[in-house]
């Protein structure tokens, strides 16, 4: 079945530590891939997107993501986390032939001072 | 700045009393979406408009309706809200043309709906 998986429901890191949030998808062809962040009580803000080309994508707020076709993954990374990064992170895909998103279940990030 | 604006940010209504949530956009995007998001869950697509064409998700209750009077505005109507309809409602927009897949969706800040 077509799906998007974010294996980690919660992640806690210390401020200044590195971060990696996982996202895996299962589609025959490469979908469009997105990462969004949602602060409490707010809407979703686009961090970055992958359509094609360079598999390492730079986004806003110091985030980057790497597309790995062989692993069907699109993991989000940040070298040094700030307390303001505490939020919910959603991976989303737009499968081939559609413009609607399939969302992962989200990963809640907690940052320790 | 071009954006997606949702009003109100917070809405309280009574059980069974109709309520309307609004969304406006200055992005001139042709697709507008309504999502329902419950606590600690991913957004769930209710329906969307592709230009003037309404597209309902198969599992969206009949209690939920939508109107798009023009490109810029879209409304979500809940005819008889139940306690289970308490949630955050998110509006999003995107630009899509022909067979091309869309550009990213842009989200508003949402309306948090409470049912008394």
Interface residues (C-beta under 8 A of the other chain):
Chain A: X32 X34 X36 X41 X42 X43 X44 X45 X46 X49 X51 X88 X90 X94 X96 X97 X98 X99 X100 X101 X103 X104 X105 X106 X108
Chain B: X4 X6 X31 X33 X40 X41 X42 X43 X45 X48 X90 X92 X94 X96 X101 X102 X104 X105 X106 X107 X108 X109 X110 X112
